[in-house]
Amino acid sequence: MRDTRRTRLGLLALLLAGFALITVDAHGRQPGERGPLDQARNVAAGVFGPVERTADSATRSVGSLFDGWGHSTADLTRIKSLQAQVSTLRTEVETGSQDRDRAAQLDALEKITAIGGLSTVPARLVALAPTQDGSWTATLDAGSRDGVAVDQTVITGDGLVGHVAGVGPQTCTVLLAVDPDSILGVRLAGSGPIGTAVGQDPHTLKVQFFDPQLKIPVGTPVLTLGTADAATSVPGVPVGTVTKVLDTPGQLTRTALVSTYVDETSVDTVGIVTRPVRNDPRDTMLPGAH
């Protein structure tokens, strides 16, 4: 039989069922006490009673099979064995799912970097948490020995993650774009009105556009402004979509809330842009544009 995920899941289900059956019969049972499965044995005995009188040897074999259930020492040994097998299978299934997710993220990253003409160092996220001062940061398993430097842009196949805030030999710290201290130059897709974005919450940016009369349809994509001559300010990276335009009468700017494309809580693989792009990719890296 081929070792497929479907096979492992089926075997896991059978083992769990067997484990539950043994545990139910053995749990709380004292010497001489009747277990839940004794009723099943009694039914079997009633059905096969006439046969027992004419085929006593066969009956003893069947009786031995049923009587094998419920002995505490044997059951405990079998339970421990099943627990070990279930644990192993569960780990294999979970690991297989994680590997598939990681491969999908890497494929998406390779696609967007090829379209945008980006040179990146792949890295994995090893920690994600707000620090004591309220900053939202992530730790990656790539550092200065891999060519990583402060202020470099960090992306996934979905879009912007943030920029490198600190670098060690083997790891680096990324200030996420959703952090309240993060300030980012952005533009609307298409016509390209520009503005500045700051973190609002773990999934939202607040963007102030410099035209107070600007009409901003909900759902409009927002990308990084950037320039084509610096790895620290990469243009055309997808940021998110406009979800709400705020009323700000008398203000010299137009304010909108933007829901980010990237969900940092589900990120595993990222790319750190280590060299400037040759040309502004414009809107080509947007989801659905390629």
Buried (B, 14 or more C-beta within 10 A) or exposed (E): EEEEEEEBBEBBEEBBEBBEEBBEBBEEBEEEEEBBBBEEBEEBBEEBEEEBEEEEEEBEEBBEEBEEBBBEEEBEEBBEEBEEBBEEBBEBBEEBEEEEEEEEBBEBBBEBBEBBBBBBBBBBBEEBEEEEEEBBBBBBBBBBEBBBBEEBBBBBBBBBBBBBBEBEEEBBBBBBBBBEEBEBBBBBBEEEBEBBBBBBEBBBBBBBBEEBEBEBEEEBBBBBBBBBEBBBBBBBBBBBBBBEBEEEEEEEBBBBBBBBBBEBEEBBBBBBBBBBBEEBBBBEBBBEEE
